[in-house]
Amino acid sequence: MVPSVIVGDVEHTVGDTRALMDEKGIHALPVVNAAGEAVGMVTSADVLGDLPADMPLEEVMVHKVYT
């Protein structure tokens, strides 16, 4: 059995992503679009600090993903 991969959604906010990372105890997530395609990567360092919780995740994620 293959476990499900925990991913961030490109439509989520920085606050959503912080909460997901805290809940799951992880420090990095692939970010996917509505079609489930990898469109970015985000780490806990990307969402830490004084960023507003309602900031779109797309503004802080790394956009180049090599698959």
Secondary structure, 3 states (H helix, E strand, C coil): CCCCCCCEECCCEHHHHHHHHHHHCCCEEEEECCCCCEEEEEEHHHHCCCCCCCCEHHHCCECCCCC
